[in-house]
């Protein structure tokens, strides 16, 4: 299932099937419990992203906040993306 552009994390999760909502919310809860101070949860690149805000680190190649981790529900799978920053 291709995700349309979402305005918020809750909007992103609301369009998922019940089984995917349960799985994504479980992983999301774990990420939020362990997310360092100063990082933000947002929707970026068509997925839930955990980013370093531009106020903290404004120099990025694409003018978007640096993504630390991502959580996505793709057509055939769900995934966690972890970035090395």
N, C-alpha and C positions, 0 to 999 in steps of 0.2 A: 504494500500500500504506500503510495507516494504521499508524503506529507505536504499539505499546502503551507505557505508562509504563515507562521503563527505569531501572534502578538505577545503572548506570555507563555510561561511554562505550563500553567494550568490549562490554557487553550490547547497546547500541544498534547497534553495527557488526555484531555476530554475527548479527542477524536479517536483514541485508541480503543481496540476491543477490550473487553473486561479482563481477559487473561493477560494481555500485554500491559494494561494499566497496573495490575497487581505486581507483575515482574518489574516494570520500570519504577514504580513507586518504592519497591523494596530496595533496589539498587540506589535510587535517588536518596532515600533516607540514610543509607550508609555513607554515601558521599557527603551529604550535608552535615552529618555528625562529625566527620573528619576533615571537613574543608577548613583550611587555614584562615585566620582572620584576614580581612582585606580582600578576599576573593568574592566574586559575585556569580549568582546563577542567572542565566539569561537564555534566550533562544537566538542562535546564530548558526549560519550554515545549514539550516533546516533540521537542527537538533538542539537538545538541551545542552548548554555549554556552561562550563565553570571557567571564569575568566579573571585576569588581572585587569582591573578597570583602567581606562585611559587616564584618569586622574592620578593613578599611581605610576603607570608606565605609558607615557603618551607617544613614544617613538616606536611605531610599528610600520612595517612595510606596506600594509594595506589600509591603514588608518582605522582598523578595528582592534578592540581589546585582544590581548594575547590569550589564546585558549589554553587552559591547563588540562582540562578533561572534557569529554563529550559523552553524551548518553543518547542513543538513537534507536528508534524502531524503524527498521528498513522493511522492504517488501517481504523477504523470506527469513529474516533474523532480527535479533536485537543485539546491540553492541555497545561496548564501552571503549572510547578512544582515550588513550593516555598520551600526553605530549611530554617531551623532554625539554623542559625550559630551565 
